[in-house]
Amino acid sequence: MDERAAREMIGLVFYNLKFMEFFARKKDDPYQNDTIGNFLDEWHCEIGINDYSLLNQAFVLLTLYGSIVFAQELFEKNIPTTDIDRLDKNNWGIPSDLSGVSESRYMKDRKEICDRELNRFVDRIRNSISHPKNLEIDDSLNFTFHDENTGNIRVPVFNVTFSIKELLLFIHSFNECIKNDRTGA
């Protein structure tokens, strides 16, 4: 897959998520025509599950794979080293509690790095997604990403929790960063 096709794929993953979020929101809007609600009611009957939510843990996990793991693997060298504390938290969805994200610098692969740099922050989230035992998702769709490098005691443990709203903002901003080669810091 060439770079252009990969960027398009990342965009599609994000827009699929936005569609599901939009669709779920419209279903609950009392001012909308009840066609969407009727469609979902029929579908719930078809699958035999009445409380199925469109925006669920599995769907978001698949989206994370397509928008974070896929993008980080293909465009790792394009992800800026911008300090996440310098990013607009409202646009990027960076959680206010970053106590589990180390500010200290350490050596990895003969480079000095820090988990608060965007490229490393994304890499640690990617590691968590890729190793599901390191990812916790609660019923309210809060996502806790955990990563530790057991082979290197100098690498600090990484823990960060995003609400679904923060995570959607982060996915969007990160994907825009990859598509446009910029952070919007």
C-alpha positions in Angstrom: 0.0 0.0 0.0 1.5 3.4 -0.9 1.5 6.4 1.3 -1.5 8.1 -0.3 -3.7 5.0 0.0 -2.6 4.5 3.6 -3.6 8.1 4.4 -7.0 7.6 2.7 -7.5 4.4 4.8 -6.8 6.2 8.0 -9.3 8.9 7.0 -11.9 6.3 6.3 -11.5 4.6 9.6 -12.0 7.9 11.4 -15.1 8.8 9.3 -16.6 5.4 9.9 -16.3 6.1 13.6 -17.8 9.6 13.2 -20.7 8.1 11.2 -21.5 5.6 14.0 -21.3 8.3 16.6 -23.6 10.5 14.5 -26.0 7.7 13.8 -26.2 6.8 17.6 -26.8 10.4 18.5 -29.6 10.8 15.9 -31.3 7.6 17.2 -31.8 9.3 20.6 -32.8 12.7 19.3 -36.5 13.2 20.1 -36.9 15.9 17.3 -35.8 13.6 14.6 -38.0 11.6 12.4 -38.4 8.1 14.0 -37.1 6.4 10.8 -33.6 5.8 12.3 -35.1 4.6 15.6 -37.4 2.2 13.7 -34.5 0.9 11.6 -32.5 0.2 14.7 -35.5 -1.4 16.4 -35.9 -3.8 13.4 -32.2 -4.5 13.4 -32.2 -5.3 17.1 -35.1 -7.7 16.5 -33.1 -9.3 13.6 -30.0 -9.9 15.7 -32.0 -10.7 18.9 -30.2 -8.1 21.1 -32.3 -5.2 22.3 -29.6 -3.2 24.2 -26.9 -3.3 21.5 -25.1 0.1 21.3 -23.6 1.2 18.0 -20.7 3.0 19.8 -19.3 0.1 21.8 -16.0 -1.2 23.1 -15.4 -3.6 20.2 -16.2 -1.0 17.5 -13.9 1.6 19.1 -11.1 -1.0 19.6 -11.3 -1.7 15.8 -11.2 2.0 15.1 -8.2 2.4 17.4 -6.4 -0.3 15.5 -7.1 1.4 12.2 -6.4 4.9 13.4 -3.6 4.5 15.9 -1.7 1.2 15.3 -2.0 1.3 11.5 -1.0 5.0 11.3 1.8 4.7 13.9 3.4 1.7 12.1 3.2 3.3 8.6 4.0 6.9 9.5 6.2 6.6 12.6 8.9 8.9 11.2 6.3 11.5 10.3 4.9 11.8 13.8 6.3 15.0 15.4 8.1 15.1 18.7 6.0 18.0 19.9 5.5 17.9 23.7 1.9 16.9 24.4 1.7 19.6 27.0 2.1 22.2 24.2 -0.9 20.8 22.2 -4.3 22.4 22.5 -5.9 20.0 25.0 -9.4 21.0 23.8 -8.7 20.1 20.2 -6.5 17.1 20.9 -8.5 15.5 23.7 -5.4 15.1 25.9 -6.7 14.0 29.3 -6.0 16.5 32.2 -4.6 13.7 34.3 -1.2 12.8 32.9 0.3 11.6 36.1 0.9 8.2 34.6 2.9 9.6 31.7 6.5 10.2 32.6 8.1 13.6 32.0 11.6 12.2 32.4 13.9 11.5 29.5 15.4 8.0 29.0 17.4 6.1 26.4 15.8 3.7 23.9 17.5 2.4 20.8 20.4 4.8 21.4 18.1 7.8 21.4 17.0 10.0 24.2 13.2 10.1 24.3 10.3 11.2 26.6 6.8 9.8 26.8 5.4 13.3 26.7 6.6 13.7 23.1 3.7 13.1 20.7 5.5 10.4 18.7 6.4 8.4 21.9 2.9 9.0 23.5 1.3 7.5 20.4 3.8 4.7 20.4 3.0 3.8 24.0 -0.8 3.9 23.2 -0.1 1.7 20.1 1.7 -0.8 22.3 -1.3 -1.0 24.7 -3.8 -1.5 21.8 -1.6 -4.2 20.3 -1.4 -6.1 23.6 -5.0 -6.2 24.7 -4.1 -7.3 28.3 -2.7 -3.8 28.7 -6.0 -2.0 27.6 -8.9 -1.6 29.9 -12.3 -0.4 28.7 -15.1 0.2 31.1 -18.9 0.3 30.5 -18.8 4.1 30.2 -16.2 3.8 27.4 -13.3 5.1 29.4 -10.1 3.7 27.9 -7.1 3.1 30.1 -3.9 2.5 28.1 -1.1 0.7 30.0 2.4 -0.1 28.7 5.5 -1.2 30.4 8.8 -2.5 29.0 9.6 -5.4 31.2 12.9 -6.0 29.4 14.2 -2.5 30.3 13.9 -1.2 33.8 14.8 2.3 32.7 11.7 2.7 30.6 8.9 4.1 32.9 5.5 2.5 33.2 2.9 4.3 31.1 -0.8 4.8 32.2 -3.3 7.2 30.7 -7.1 7.2 30.7 -9.2 8.9 28.0 -13.0 9.4 28.2 -14.7 8.4 24.9 -15.0 12.1 24.1 -11.3 12.8 24.7 -10.4 9.7 22.7 -12.5 10.7 19.7 -10.8 14.1 19.7 -7.4 12.5 20.0 -8.1 10.1 17.1 -9.3 13.0 15.0 -6.4 15.3 15.7 -3.8 12.6 15.4 -5.3 11.5 12.0 -5.3 15.1 10.8 -1.7 15.4 11.9 -0.8 12.3 9.9 -2.8 13.3 6.8 -1.5 16.9 6.8 2.0 16.4 8.4 1.3 18.9 11.2 0.3 19.0 14.9 -1.7 22.2 15.1 0.0 22.9 18.4 
